[in-house]
Amino acid sequence: HAAGGPAPAASAAAPATDRAGGNPNSPEKLVAAISAANLERDIRAFADIAEEHGNRAAGTPGYDASVDYAVAELEKAGYDVELEEFEITYTETLRNEFTQEGPVQRELPHEVLTYSPSATAESAQLAVPTGALGCTTADWGGADLTGRIALVSRGECPFAQKSTTAAELGAEAVVIYNNADGPLNGTLGAPSDDYVGTVGITRDLGQELVAQAAAGPVTVSLDLEQLVEQRPTVNILAETRTGRDDNVVMVGAHLDGVPAGPGIHDNASGSVVTLEVARQMAKVNKTGNTVRFALWGAEEIGLLGAAHHVAELSQSERDAIAMYVNLDMVAPLDHQNTLGVLTGDFSLGAESFLQEQLERDGHEHGPAGNGGNSDYAPFVAAGIPATGLLSYRDDNYHTAQDDIENVSITSLTHSARAVANLVGTFMHDTSSVNDKCNAGKSGKPKQC
């Protein structure tokens, strides 16, 4: 598998070795070709990988095994596969204890934020800002936090800013409590020597500790040892053997999970939809436009794989991408968390092809805006039109319970059929989006 380079060469895929299912050369035929059995087989394979290795996080053996599986399936379908290598800062928690000594004794449930450094504090007093969120030193009113642990609410500024502010005031660590239900999982965004140890807790626990601190001293101990090192990882790229290379339709999903769990809904689900659409596309005899497939690495630690890919593209290569379709958490259980369809001025109406097929399949959906929280963000920032599918919420998000029981094969199949409808249309004709890009200065979206 070739490494390096921003994009696969044109006409990269050899004829498919398995041409069962005919030539699905229309949207209707491509939708009909989608196999629920294939999707279930793929997602169970990723669940087995996670069970064997513990997780599928970037930089781990579980991710490498996921890459091996995906590459083998793409090659079996007839593609030449490119591995695009880049480097990440890998972090792993080696020791992690957080306890309260006073006024009560107990263990404190928490999550370590990605890129947190190590921290050791014994019987340290909690410090709480008055009426502010700990974003600036002014929020602390000139307090000296030397030897103490800061306790602040989520909100108003990035987690990283709360950590650097606490560090500037001498704190040993910072504890951030959620401003919504559920645990606080998150990232500091990038490695930095300016952070202190940073962990997240639930809103209920945070508010309880704030109330205790208002009544008197609260003492806690934190023993956090973090491994931080540079490691290589990869994106996976493959494209159809025919089609214009100056008018590319791209489908992508992140392949990595988080250390906390198997990462089956987030995001084996998007990965297997990408694989199945690619598998069926390999049977198409001829396409008018190139269709390119990508599985991204290191999304969970800052969209790093997609950002690396987009940064390496020349302007002409960026201009050649007519539409990017992003898939992230696309198999919600029994429609419990409505499937979101990514929409905005950057989508140029392409979401309608996803919506139409979901409606034909009777699958509930709603609009999802640009929160910048998945791999479409680097494409949109570079002026590349984008749409996609993503779940609004998952109660098992980033937990050990994000396993094979956390996905619906029905939802997974409907998502794949929706993507097939879009790809089956755009593989021959992207005029519905190209016309909007070329409509003239008065109506031209700035992203085109």
Phi, psi and omega in degrees: 000128182291144177246153176083174180083145188282336185202153178296155176293154178297151179054048189280333188268131174284165178305140183297141180282335179243106184255021177300142179100000175077206185245092184282071191264020175221163177304317183296316181291322180292320176299315182294333182285340182300130185250117175298325180296319176297315181299317180293320179298315181297314186288329174292327177296318178292325176296320177295321177298316180297320179295321181290321188254353179097322176195181180232033183289150179303137179087005183245163175301329178295323176291317180300319178293324176296319177299314181302317181296312183297317180298316180299320180291321179293319178293322178299325179285345177113008182273148161275131188248135176252133171257118181262108188270142173209172186247143178234160168270109182272133177234142178216135179276118182266326179215139190202099178227132180223115185227158175249134178258327183209148004281356174233161178250127181188161169278145182249110178299138185199170174233138176274127180285141179303136181078008172296138172280175174293159178203142175225122177216128184245123180049049180271145181276136175289141176239133183237127177291152182271111174065023181216175188250011174073027181278331181226163178297330178296330178299335182266000175060034177080013182295148173261117184260015181304127178079002183248169176245125182280140177237114184225159177274150169296148174128156172077324181210165181297155176305320182300321180293322177297321181291314181292325177295315177299319179297318181299329180269004174094007182295150177281332182194171175226137176248123181250124178259148186293156174251017176214173179295152174096169180292160177257104172258143179184185182223150174276359171096317182194157178296148177199145174280357185269356181274160161251168177308132188227123179230159179243147178226171181287162177298316182300315180293319180299314180294326177295317179293324177298316180296319177297319181294330178291336182267342182165178183299139173241124181246138181221161175232139178231126177234099187234117177245123183245133169270128179227119180205161178276135178220148175278151172210181187219154159263156176246131180229140176207152180213163182296156184280346178231165177118152178297131178271002174257011177211088193251134171257129187237135178238131182213158178205152178275136184270338184279155172246199177248158180299336187288343185194185186290335179067047184274310172290317181248087010214041171302330182299310178295325181295317183286331173295317177300315180297317183290319177296319176297318181301316181284327177296330180296343180272352180286128183294319184206137176240148176284326181238148175294137171247123184246138181243142181221140168241119190267144172264156168058032173295321188292346179245029173126026179057035193291320182295311179295319180297319178298314182300310182297321180297329182277347180286140171287167179298322179294325177290324175294316181297334183285343182275108181287327182199137171249131181245117185255137183236116184215109182064075190241024180223054182299144182295123173046036179061020185297326178243103189313134178291127180267140175251119185293124183217155181165181179296338179284347183269345174054026179085359182297337180298339182299330180288331173287313183299317183299318181287322176301320179291322177297326179273001179071030183259126180297141177207166177211169181283144174235130183271182183276087175275354178067023189251020175208184193289354173289337188302314178297328178292312180299318180297332180269006178084019181262125179302148184208150167214191180159185180236142176199146179281145179294318188201152176216122182297339181256017181304126176058037178232172177294344181274359176279070185243195184296337178281354185263012180230153175252122178294328176297310178299320179300316180293318178297321178297316180297320179294323178296316178295320178299323179296317178293309183296319180298331175281310188285342179294340178250327191209113177253020185299332180297331175260324180297322180298323180289325178292329186253022187287349183112163188300323186294323183247015187275118177300143184295340182283344188286000000 
